Amino acid sequence: MPTALDHVRLAVPAGFEEALRAYHGGALGMTETTKPPPLAVRGGCWFRSGDVRPHLGVDPGFRPARKAHPGPRVTGVETPAERLLAHGAQVARDEDLPGYRRSFPKDLVGNRLEFPEPVR
């Protein structure tokens, strides 16, 4: 029986690792973690911020996820949105989910993300 979510894997095209490091590490302030050597040869990169652990894996048949998305909860939804806008990302916002403010940025390769913040 599952007890927790260990990580979320997002597909990325080959050759975008450095740009994605700037996006996830720079714009979002996440820490890159070392991939085990047998997995590192496949490309991609892994990050962590608290319990949020996105794994960006190279997919030769890459197509961006336009609806499917991870939704790491944030505090201060405007902070990551503004940082991403400053790095040239597209960010949509809504308050359609009762009790939450949300932003929906696209990463540099077009994957959809969601950052929900509970409204108190």
N, CA, C and O atoms as CSV, one atom per row, in Angstrom:
chain,resi,resn,atom,element,x,y,z
A,1,MET,N,N,0.845,-1.182,0.000
A,1,MET,CA,C,0.000,0.000,0.000
A,1,MET,C,C,0.890,1.246,0.000
A,1,MET,O,O,1.798,1.344,0.826
A,2,PRO,N,N,0.652,2.200,-0.908
A,2,PRO,CA,C,1.451,3.427,-0.928
A,2,PRO,C,C,1.305,4.219,0.374
A,2,PRO,O,O,0.227,4.281,0.967
A,3,THR,N,N,2.409,4.816,0.798
A,3,THR,CA,C,2.396,5.607,2.032
A,3,THR,C,C,2.794,7.061,1.815
A,3,THR,O,O,2.493,7.911,2.653
A,4,ALA,N,N,3.462,7.359,0.713
A,4,ALA,CA,C,3.887,8.725,0.415
A,4,ALA,C,C,4.289,8.787,-1.051
A,4,ALA,O,O,4.536,7.756,-1.677
A,5,LEU,N,N,4.352,9.982,-1.590
A,5,LEU,CA,C,4.818,10.167,-2.955
A,5,LEU,C,C,6.318,10.427,-2.903
A,5,LEU,O,O,6.759,11.426,-2.334
A,6,ASP,N,N,7.098,9.535,-3.493
A,6,ASP,CA,C,8.551,9.644,-3.442
A,6,ASP,C,C,9.082,10.730,-4.378
A,6,ASP,O,O,9.924,11.532,-3.974
A,7,HIS,N,N,8.600,10.767,-5.625
A,7,HIS,CA,C,9.050,11.755,-6.599
A,7,HIS,C,C,8.057,11.817,-7.745
A,7,HIS,O,O,7.166,10.975,-7.857
A,8,VAL,N,N,8.218,12.818,-8.591
A,8,VAL,CA,C,7.434,12.958,-9.814
A,8,VAL,C,C,8.430,13.058,-10.953
A,8,VAL,O,O,9.378,13.841,-10.891
A,9,ARG,N,N,8.214,12.263,-11.999
A,9,ARG,CA,C,9.093,12.324,-13.159
A,9,ARG,C,C,8.395,13.085,-14.274
A,9,ARG,O,O,7.250,12.806,-14.629
A,10,LEU,N,N,9.121,14.052,-14.812
A,10,LEU,CA,C,8.650,14.796,-15.982
A,10,LEU,C,C,9.565,14.469,-17.154
A,10,LEU,O,O,10.787,14.450,-17.005
A,11,ALA,N,N,8.984,14.214,-18.305
A,11,ALA,CA,C,9.773,13.962,-19.497
A,11,ALA,C,C,10.311,15.284,-20.046
A,11,ALA,O,O,9.639,16.315,-20.005
A,12,VAL,N,N,11.540,15.224,-20.560
A,12,VAL,CA,C,12.177,16.384,-21.183
A,12,VAL,C,C,12.921,15.903,-22.423
A,12,VAL,O,O,13.294,14.732,-22.501
A,13,PRO,N,N,13.143,16.788,-23.392
A,13,PRO,CA,C,13.925,16.383,-24.566
A,13,PRO,C,C,15.418,16.384,-24.242
A,13,PRO,O,O,15.860,17.088,-23.333
A,14,ALA,N,N,16.175,15.610,-24.973
A,14,ALA,CA,C,17.626,15.576,-24.798
A,14,ALA,C,C,18.224,16.953,-25.082
A,14,ALA,O,O,17.740,17.690,-25.941
A,15,GLY,N,N,19.288,17.286,-24.342
A,15,GLY,CA,C,20.015,18.524,-24.593
A,15,GLY,C,C,19.518,19.753,-23.863
A,15,GLY,O,O,20.073,20.837,-24.044
A,16,PHE,N,N,18.482,19.618,-23.039
A,16,PHE,CA,C,17.918,20.771,-22.335
A,16,PHE,C,C,18.310,20.816,-20.852
A,16,PHE,O,O,17.806,21.658,-20.109
A,17,GLU,N,N,19.193,19.930,-20.421
A,17,GLU,CA,C,19.508,19.855,-19.000
A,17,GLU,C,C,20.011,21.176,-18.420
A,17,GLU,O,O,19.566,21.576,-17.344
A,18,GLU,N,N,20.920,21.857,-19.102
A,18,GLU,CA,C,21.461,23.110,-18.543
A,18,GLU,C,C,20.381,24.173,-18.400
A,18,GLU,O,O,20.324,24.867,-17.384
A,19,ALA,N,N,19.534,24.306,-19.397
A,19,ALA,CA,C,18.444,25.286,-19.313
A,19,ALA,C,C,17.476,24.913,-18.184
A,19,ALA,O,O,16.994,25.791,-17.468
A,20,LEU,N,N,17.195,23.634,-18.024
A,20,LEU,CA,C,16.291,23.195,-16.958
A,20,LEU,C,C,16.930,23.345,-15.577
A,20,LEU,O,O,16.231,23.562,-14.588
A,21,ARG,N,N,18.253,23.228,-15.512
A,21,ARG,CA,C,18.945,23.504,-14.243
A,21,ARG,C,C,18.758,24.970,-13.857
A,21,ARG,O,O,18.524,25.279,-12.688
A,22,ALA,N,N,18.858,25.867,-14.824
A,22,ALA,CA,C,18.650,27.291,-14.548
A,22,ALA,C,C,17.208,27.544,-14.124
A,22,ALA,O,O,16.961,28.374,-13.249
A,23,TYR,N,N,16.264,26.852,-14.724
A,23,TYR,CA,C,14.840,27.028,-14.410
A,23,TYR,C,C,14.525,26.485,-13.008
A,23,TYR,O,O,14.015,27.213,-12.156
A,24,HIS,N,N,14.829,25.217,-12.778
A,24,HIS,CA,C,14.480,24.594,-11.486
A,24,HIS,C,C,15.414,25.042,-10.365
A,24,HIS,O,O,14.969,25.289,-9.244
A,25,GLY,N,N,16.695,25.144,-10.663
A,25,GLY,CA,C,17.645,25.555,-9.632
A,25,GLY,C,C,17.662,27.054,-9.414
A,25,GLY,O,O,17.628,27.519,-8.274
A,26,GLY,N,N,17.715,27.818,-10.503
A,26,GLY,CA,C,17.789,29.269,-10.396
A,26,GLY,C,C,16.450,29.912,-10.119
A,26,GLY,O,O,16.264,30.539,-9.076
A,27,ALA,N,N,15.507,29.761,-11.047
A,27,ALA,CA,C,14.212,30.443,-10.922
A,27,ALA,C,C,13.384,29.903,-9.762
A,27,ALA,O,O,12.757,30.679,-9.042
A,28,LEU,N,N,13.372,28.589,-9.572
A,28,LEU,CA,C,12.562,28.010,-8.491
A,28,LEU,C,C,13.341,27.799,-7.196
A,28,LEU,O,O,12.740,27.515,-6.159
A,29,GLY,N,N,14.662,27.932,-7.235
A,29,GLY,CA,C,15.466,27.804,-6.024
A,29,GLY,C,C,15.579,26.385,-5.490
A,29,GLY,O,O,15.833,26.191,-4.301
A,30,MET,N,N,15.395,25.393,-6.351
A,30,MET,CA,C,15.511,24.000,-5.913
A,30,MET,C,C,16.978,23.581,-5.943
A,30,MET,O,O,17.794,24.191,-6.634
A,31,THR,N,N,17.302,22.539,-5.191
A,31,THR,CA,C,18.660,22.012,-5.136
A,31,THR,C,C,18.756,20.792,-6.037
A,31,THR,O,O,17.941,19.875,-5.940
A,32,GLU,N,N,19.751,20.783,-6.913
A,32,GLU,CA,C,19.950,19.594,-7.741
A,32,GLU,C,C,20.553,18.493,-6.890
A,32,GLU,O,O,21.446,18.744,-6.081
A,33,THR,N,N,20.066,17.273,-7.070
A,33,THR,CA,C,20.606,16.111,-6.372
A,33,THR,C,C,21.330,15.230,-7.379
A,33,THR,O,O,21.024,15.253,-8.572
A,34,THR,N,N,22.277,14.466,-6.897
A,34,THR,CA,C,23.085,13.619,-7.763
A,34,THR,C,C,22.320,12.362,-8.152
A,34,THR,O,O,21.790,11.651,-7.297
A,35,LYS,N,N,22.271,12.101,-9.439
A,35,LYS,CA,C,21.669,10.860,-9.917
A,35,LYS,C,C,22.682,9.733,-9.730
A,35,LYS,O,O,23.880,9.957,-9.903
A,36,PRO,N,N,22.236,8.537,-9.385
A,36,PRO,CA,C,23.164,7.403,-9.310
A,36,PRO,C,C,23.832,7.181,-10.669
A,36,PRO,O,O,23.186,7.355,-11.703
A,37,PRO,N,N,25.116,6.800,-10.687
A,37,PRO,CA,C,25.843,6.647,-11.953
A,37,PRO,C,C,25.122,5.820,-13.027
A,37,PRO,O,O,25.128,6.226,-14.189
A,38,PRO,N,N,24.496,4.671,-12.690
A,38,PRO,CA,C,23.818,3.923,-13.764
A,38,PRO,C,C,22.657,4.695,-14.397
A,38,PRO,O,O,22.296,4.440,-15.546
A,39,LEU,N,N,22.074,5.637,-13.652
A,39,LEU,CA,C,20.971,6.441,-14.192
A,39,LEU,C,C,21.466,7.737,-14.823
A,39,LEU,O,O,20.827,8.259,-15.737
A,40,ALA,N,N,22.586,8.260,-14.356
A,40,ALA,CA,C,23.120,9.525,-14.859
A,40,ALA,C,C,23.462,9.446,-16.343
A,40,ALA,O,O,23.340,10.440,-17.059
A,41,VAL,N,N,23.889,8.277,-16.813
A,41,VAL,CA,C,24.266,8.143,-18.225
A,41,VAL,C,C,23.058,8.305,-19.150
A,41,VAL,O,O,23.230,8.500,-20.354
A,42,ARG,N,N,21.858,8.229,-18.616
A,42,ARG,CA,C,20.645,8.385,-19.420
A,42,ARG,C,C,20.279,9.845,-19.663
A,42,ARG,O,O,19.368,10.140,-20.436
A,43,GLY,N,N,20.994,10.765,-18.997
A,43,GLY,CA,C,20.678,12.185,-19.119
A,43,GLY,C,C,19.615,12.594,-18.120
A,43,GLY,O,O,19.198,11.801,-17.276
A,44,GLY,N,N,19.184,13.831,-18.223
A,44,GLY,CA,C,18.203,14.361,-17.289
A,44,GLY,C,C,18.856,14.862,-16.018
A,44,GLY,O,O,20.081,14.849,-15.896
A,45,CYS,N,N,18.039,15.303,-15.070
A,45,CYS,CA,C,18.538,15.805,-13.797
A,45,CYS,C,C,17.430,15.718,-12.745
A,45,CYS,O,O,16.241,15.733,-13.065
A,46,TRP,N,N,17.849,15.629,-11.497
A,46,TRP,CA,C,16.924,15.508,-10.371
A,46,TRP,C,C,17.071,16.710,-9.455
A,46,TRP,O,O,18.162,17.267,-9.327
A,47,PHE,N,N,15.968,17.118,-8.812
A,47,PHE,CA,C,15.962,18.263,-7.909
A,47,PHE,C,C,15.211,17.931,-6.631
A,47,PHE,O,O,14.493,16.935,-6.543
A,48,ARG,N,N,15.400,18.800,-5.640
A,48,ARG,CA,C,14.694,18.624,-4.370
A,48,ARG,C,C,14.493,19.983,-3.717
A,48,ARG,O,O,15.352,20.862,-3.782
A,49,SER,N,N,13.329,20.127,-3.084
A,49,SER,CA,C,13.027,21.270,-2.225
A,49,SER,C,C,12.071,20.749,-1.174
A,49,SER,O,O,10.900,20.506,-1.465
A,50,GLY,N,N,12.559,20.572,0.055
A,50,GLY,CA,C,11.746,19.931,1.083
A,50,GLY,C,C,11.405,18.521,0.651
A,50,GLY,O,O,12.297,17.747,0.304
A,51,ASP,N,N,10.125,18.173,0.665
A,51,ASP,CA,C,9.682,16.842,0.248
A,51,ASP,C,C,9.330,16.772,-1.238
A,51,ASP,O,O,8.888,15.726,-1.715
A,52,VAL,N,N,9.517,17.855,-1.968
A,52,VAL,CA,C,9.206,17.892,-3.400
A,52,VAL,C,C,10.446,17.434,-4.160
A,52,VAL,O,O,11.522,18.014,-4.014
A,53,ARG,N,N,10.287,16.383,-4.979
A,53,ARG,CA,C,11.433,15.798,-5.680
A,53,ARG,C,C,11.110,15.524,-7.145
A,53,ARG,O,O,10.741,14.402,-7.493
A,54,PRO,N,N,11.241,16.528,-8.009
A,54,PRO,CA,C,11.029,16.264,-9.427
A,54,PRO,C,C,12.256,15.606,-10.063
A,54,PRO,O,O,13.392,16.016,-9.825
A,55,HIS,N,N,12.008,14.600,-10.859
A,55,HIS,CA,C,13.036,13.944,-11.659
A,55,HIS,C,C,12.744,14.282,-13.111
A,55,HIS,O,O,11.662,13.982,-13.616
A,56,LEU,N,N,13.693,14.900,-13.778
A,56,LEU,CA,C,13.532,15.267,-15.176
A,56,LEU,C,C,14.276,14.237,-16.013
A,56,LEU,O,O,15.506,14.186,-15.995
A,57,GLY,N,N,13.533,13.421,-16.741
A,57,GLY,CA,C,14.120,12.322,-17.499
A,57,GLY,C,C,14.012,12.531,-18.993
A,57,GLY,O,O,12.962,12.914,-19.509
A,58,VAL,N,N,15.111,12.273,-19.681
A,58,VAL,CA,C,15.154,12.431,-21.133
A,58,VAL,C,C,14.258,11.380,-21.789
A,58,VAL,O,O,14.332,10.193,-21.473
A,59,ASP,N,N,13.419,11.841,-22.699
A,59,ASP,CA,C,12.510,10.977,-23.451
A,59,ASP,C,C,12.726,11.271,-24.931
A,59,ASP,O,O,12.419,12.371,-25.390
A,60,PRO,N,N,13.255,10.295,-25.693
A,60,PRO,CA,C,13.513,10.534,-27.115
A,60,PRO,C,C,12.258,10.927,-27.903
A,60,PRO,O,O,12.365,11.645,-28.897
A,61,GLY,N,N,11.093,10.479,-27.489
A,61,GLY,CA,C,9.853,10.836,-28.159
A,61,GLY,C,C,9.112,11.932,-27.429
A,61,GLY,O,O,7.882,11.946,-27.413
A,62,PHE,N,N,9.849,12.858,-26.821
A,62,PHE,CA,C,9.266,13.884,-25.955
A,62,PHE,C,C,8.136,14.656,-26.604
A,62,PHE,O,O,8.223,15.102,-27.748
A,63,ARG,N,N,7.067,14.797,-25.826
A,63,ARG,CA,C,5.956,15.720,-26.104
A,63,ARG,C,C,5.589,16.332,-24.758
A,63,ARG,O,O,5.417,15.594,-23.787
A,64,PRO,N,N,5.463,17.653,-24.665
A,64,PRO,CA,C,5.183,18.255,-23.358
A,64,PRO,C,C,3.829,17.821,-22.797
A,64,PRO,O,O,2.869,17.611,-23.537
A,65,ALA,N,N,3.779,17.692,-21.481
A,65,ALA,CA,C,2.527,17.384,-20.780
A,65,ALA,C,C,1.728,18.677,-20.673
A,65,ALA,O,O,2.127,19.590,-19.950
A,66,ARG,N,N,0.620,18.767,-21.373
A,66,ARG,CA,C,-0.163,19.994,-21.397
A,66,ARG,C,C,-1.270,20.004,-20.350
A,66,ARG,O,O,-1.679,21.076,-19.905
A,67,LYS,N,N,-1.758,18.848,-19.950
A,67,LYS,CA,C,-2.801,18.772,-18.918
A,67,LYS,C,C,-2.267,18.069,-17.665
A,67,LYS,O,O,-2.422,18.581,-16.557
A,68,ALA,N,N,-1.637,16.898,-17.836
A,68,ALA,CA,C,-1.061,16.194,-16.688
A,68,ALA,C,C,0.023,17.078,-16.082
A,68,ALA,O,O,0.765,17.736,-16.811
A,69,HIS,N,N,0.120,17.099,-14.751
A,69,HIS,CA,C,1.082,17.991,-14.118
A,69,HIS,C,C,1.292,17.629,-12.651
A,69,HIS,O,O,0.390,17.095,-12.006
A,70,PRO,N,N,2.484,17.922,-12.123
A,70,PRO,CA,C,2.672,17.844,-10.674
A,70,PRO,C,C,2.099,19.114,-10.048
A,70,PRO,O,O,2.013,20.151,-10.705
A,71,GLY,N,N,1.713,19.028,-8.791
A,71,GLY,CA,C,1.132,20.179,-8.099
A,71,GLY,C,C,1.733,20.373,-6.722
A,71,GLY,O,O,1.026,20.214,-5.728
A,72,PRO,N,N,3.031,20.716,-6.622
A,72,PRO,CA,C,3.613,20.931,-5.295
A,72,PRO,C,C,3.011,22.156,-4.617
A,72,PRO,O,O,2.977,23.245,-5.189
A,73,ARG,N,N,2.542,21.964,-3.404
A,73,ARG,CA,C,1.943,23.065,-2.628
A,73,ARG,C,C,3.011,24.098,-2.302
A,73,ARG,O,O,4.151,23.753,-1.992
A,74,VAL,N,N,2.632,25.358,-2.375
A,74,VAL,CA,C,3.552,26.458,-2.096
A,74,VAL,C,C,2.982,27.375,-1.020
A,74,VAL,O,O,1.786,27.363,-0.731
A,75,THR,N,N,3.859,28.154,-0.447
A,75,THR,CA,C,3.477,29.244,0.443
A,75,THR,C,C,3.874,30.516,-0.271
A,75,THR,O,O,5.043,30.700,-0.610
A,76,GLY,N,N,2.918,31.395,-0.503
A,76,GLY,CA,C,3.210,32.611,-1.258
A,76,GLY,C,C,3.245,32.321,-2.746
A,76,GLY,O,O,4.304,32.406,-3.368
A,77,VAL,N,N,2.105,31.980,-3.324
A,77,VAL,CA,C,2.029,31.553,-4.721
A,77,VAL,C,C,2.591,32.597,-5.685
A,77,VAL,O,O,3.047,32.236,-6.770
A,78,GLU,N,N,2.572,33.853,-5.327
A,78,GLU,CA,C,3.079,34.888,-6.223
A,78,GLU,C,C,4.601,34.867,-6.345
A,78,GLU,O,O,5.139,35.274,-7.375
A,79,THR,N,N,5.298,34.402,-5.317
A,79,THR,CA,C,6.764,34.407,-5.364
A,79,THR,C,C,7.303,33.542,-6.491
A,79,THR,O,O,8.064,34.045,-7.317
A,80,PRO,N,N,6.938,32.242,-6.568
A,80,PRO,CA,C,7.454,31.476,-7.703
A,80,PRO,C,C,6.929,31.982,-9.038
A,80,PRO,O,O,7.648,31.935,-10.036
A,81,ALA,N,N,5.695,32.463,-9.078
A,81,ALA,CA,C,5.146,32.979,-10.340
A,81,ALA,C,C,5.967,34.167,-10.832
A,81,ALA,O,O,6.318,34.226,-12.011
A,82,GLU,N,N,6.273,35.101,-9.957
A,82,GLU,CA,C,7.051,36.282,-10.353
A,82,GLU,C,C,8.475,35.899,-10.758
A,82,GLU,O,O,9.017,36.448,-11.717
A,83,ARG,N,N,9.081,34.962,-10.031
A,83,ARG,CA,C,10.438,34.530,-10.374
A,83,ARG,C,C,10.457,33.873,-11.747
A,83,ARG,O,O,11.376,34.094,-12.536
A,84,LEU,N,N,9.432,33.061,-12.030
A,84,LEU,CA,C,9.375,32.387,-13.325
A,84,LEU,C,C,9.100,33.365,-14.453
A,84,LEU,O,O,9.686,33.245,-15.529
A,85,LEU,N,N,8.220,34.329,-14.227
A,85,LEU,CA,C,7.964,35.354,-15.239
A,85,LEU,C,C,9.247,36.117,-15.559
A,85,LEU,O,O,9.507,36.440,-16.719
A,86,ALA,N,N,10.049,36.404,-14.534
A,86,ALA,CA,C,11.314,37.110,-14.736
A,86,ALA,C,C,12.304,36.283,-15.566
A,86,ALA,O,O,13.195,36.840,-16.207
A,87,HIS,N,N,12.145,34.961,-15.551
A,87,HIS,CA,C,12.997,34.073,-16.343
A,87,HIS,C,C,12.352,33.719,-17.688
A,87,HIS,O,O,12.818,32.812,-18.378
A,88,GLY,N,N,11.287,34.429,-18.060
A,88,GLY,CA,C,10.686,34.234,-19.366
A,88,GLY,C,C,9.655,33.123,-19.466
A,88,GLY,O,O,9.235,32.773,-20.569
A,89,ALA,N,N,9.242,32.566,-18.347
A,89,ALA,CA,C,8.245,31.493,-18.376
A,89,ALA,C,C,6.844,32.053,-18.586
A,89,ALA,O,O,6.565,33.207,-18.260
A,90,GLN,N,N,5.977,31.222,-19.132
A,90,GLN,CA,C,4.561,31.551,-19.231
A,90,GLN,C,C,3.900,31.117,-17.928
A,90,GLN,O,O,4.122,29.998,-17.466
A,91,VAL,N,N,3.089,31.991,-17.333
A,91,VAL,CA,C,2.417,31.660,-16.076
A,91,VAL,C,C,0.962,32.122,-16.154
A,91,VAL,O,O,0.688,33.302,-16.373
A,92,ALA,N,N,0.038,31.187,-15.973
A,92,ALA,CA,C,-1.387,31.515,-15.866
A,92,ALA,C,C,-1.767,31.420,-14.393
A,92,ALA,O,O,-1.124,30.701,-13.628
A,93,ARG,N,N,-2.811,32.143,-13.996
A,93,ARG,CA,C,-3.268,32.119,-12.605
A,93,ARG,C,C,-4.767,31.877,-12.580
A,93,ARG,O,O,-5.472,32.209,-13.533
A,94,ASP,N,N,-5.253,31.296,-11.483
A,94,ASP,CA,C,-6.694,31.212,-11.290
A,94,ASP,C,C,-7.018,30.992,-9.821
A,94,ASP,O,O,-6.165,30.614,-9.018
A,95,GLU,N,N,-8.267,31.241,-9.505
A,95,GLU,CA,C,-8.795,30.995,-8.165
A,95,GLU,C,C,-10.072,30.175,-8.286
A,95,GLU,O,O,-10.995,30.327,-7.486
A,96,ASP,N,N,-10.118,29.293,-9.305
A,96,ASP,CA,C,-11.309,28.499,-9.582
A,96,ASP,C,C,-11.501,27.342,-8.601
A,96,ASP,O,O,-12.615,26.836,-8.466
A,97,LEU,N,N,-10.451,26.919,-7.924
A,97,LEU,CA,C,-10.559,25.841,-6.948
A,97,LEU,C,C,-10.822,26.465,-5.578
A,97,LEU,O,O,-9.944,27.137,-5.036
A,98,PRO,N,N,-12.017,26.257,-5.005
A,98,PRO,CA,C,-12.330,26.886,-3.717
A,98,PRO,C,C,-11.269,26.560,-2.653
A,98,PRO,O,O,-10.866,25.410,-2.476
A,99,GLY,N,N,-10.838,27.610,-1.960
A,99,GLY,CA,C,-9.855,27.453,-0.890
A,99,GLY,C,C,-8.410,27.519,-1.340
A,99,GLY,O,O,-7.507,27.322,-0.527
A,100,TYR,N,N,-8.161,27.795,-2.629
A,100,TYR,CA,C,-6.788,27.837,-3.150
A,100,TYR,C,C,-6.602,29.005,-4.113
A,100,TYR,O,O,-7.524,29.398,-4.828
A,101,ARG,N,N,-5.391,29.545,-4.111
A,101,ARG,CA,C,-4.896,30.406,-5.184
A,101,ARG,C,C,-3.891,29.536,-5.927
A,101,ARG,O,O,-3.120,28.805,-5.306
A,102,ARG,N,N,-3.899,29.613,-7.249
A,102,ARG,CA,C,-3.019,28.729,-8.005
A,102,ARG,C,C,-2.343,29.475,-9.144
A,102,ARG,O,O,-2.889,30.429,-9.698
A,103,SER,N,N,-1.144,29.018,-9.478
A,103,SER,CA,C,-0.488,29.461,-10.700
A,103,SER,C,C,-0.120,28.218,-11.496
A,103,SER,O,O,0.160,27.157,-10.937
A,104,PHE,N,N,-0.129,28.377,-12.817
A,104,PHE,CA,C,0.159,27.287,-13.743
A,104,PHE,C,C,1.271,27.709,-14.688
A,104,PHE,O,O,0.996,28.172,-15.795
A,105,PRO,N,N,2.519,27.557,-14.272
A,105,PRO,CA,C,3.606,27.878,-15.199
A,105,PRO,C,C,3.866,26.713,-16.148
A,105,PRO,O,O,3.518,25.566,-15.868
A,106,LYS,N,N,4.480,27.038,-17.268
A,106,LYS,CA,C,5.015,26.014,-18.170
A,106,LYS,C,C,6.520,26.060,-18.008
A,106,LYS,O,O,7.114,27.136,-17.943
A,107,ASP,N,N,7.142,24.873,-17.943
A,107,ASP,CA,C,8.595,24.873,-17.860
A,107,ASP,C,C,9.170,25.213,-19.236
A,107,ASP,O,O,8.421,25.449,-20.184
A,108,LEU,N,N,10.471,25.238,-19.341
A,108,LEU,CA,C,11.130,25.695,-20.570
A,108,LEU,C,C,10.884,24.801,-21.777
A,108,LEU,O,O,11.135,25.208,-22.911
A,109,VAL,N,N,10.395,23.588,-21.542
A,109,VAL,CA,C,10.130,22.680,-22.659
A,109,VAL,C,C,8.630,22.476,-22.871
A,109,VAL,O,O,8.224,21.640,-23.679
A,110,GLY,N,N,7.802,23.243,-22.141
A,110,GLY,CA,C,6.362,23.227,-22.358
A,110,GLY,C,C,5.542,22.364,-21.425
A,110,GLY,O,O,4.321,22.305,-21.572
A,111,ASN,N,N,6.176,21.681,-20.455
A,111,ASN,CA,C,5.413,20.896,-19.484
A,111,ASN,C,C,4.614,21.815,-18.569
A,111,ASN,O,O,5.108,22.862,-18.152
A,112,ARG,N,N,3.399,21.430,-18.261
A,112,ARG,CA,C,2.544,22.195,-17.348
A,112,ARG,C,C,2.868,21.827,-15.909
A,112,ARG,O,O,3.065,20.654,-15.590
A,113,LEU,N,N,2.922,22.826,-15.048
A,113,LEU,CA,C,3.088,22.654,-13.608
A,113,LEU,C,C,1.923,23.368,-12.928
A,113,LEU,O,O,1.279,24.225,-13.533
A,114,GLU,N,N,1.657,23.021,-11.689
A,114,GLU,CA,C,0.658,23.753,-10.898
A,114,GLU,C,C,1.245,24.006,-9.519
A,114,GLU,O,O,1.813,23.107,-8.900
A,115,PHE,N,N,1.102,25.245,-9.040
A,115,PHE,CA,C,1.527,25.605,-7.695
A,115,PHE,C,C,0.305,26.084,-6.931
A,115,PHE,O,O,-0.087,27.244,-7.059
A,116,PRO,N,N,-0.313,25.196,-6.126
A,116,PRO,CA,C,-1.479,25.607,-5.324
A,116,PRO,C,C,-1.045,26.144,-3.958
A,116,PRO,O,O,-0.107,25.641,-3.340
A,117,GLU,N,N,-1.749,27.171,-3.511
A,117,GLU,CA,C,-1.539,27.713,-2.157
A,117,GLU,C,C,-2.883,27.747,-1.462
A,117,GLU,O,O,-3.801,28.417,-1.935
A,118,PRO,N,N,-3.025,27.029,-0.329
A,118,PRO,CA,C,-4.290,27.102,0.396
A,118,PRO,C,C,-4.543,28.535,0.895
A,118,PRO,O,O,-3.627,29.211,1.364
A,119,VAL,N,N,-5.778,28.974,0.785
A,119,VAL,CA,C,-6.183,30.284,1.287
A,119,VAL,C,C,-6.742,30.065,2.673
A,119,VAL,O,O,-7.625,29.228,2.865
A,120,ARG,N,N,-6.246,30.798,3.629
A,120,ARG,CA,C,-6.686,30.615,5.016
A,120,ARG,C,C,-7.743,31.634,5.366
A,120,ARG,O,O,-8.241,31.646,6.492
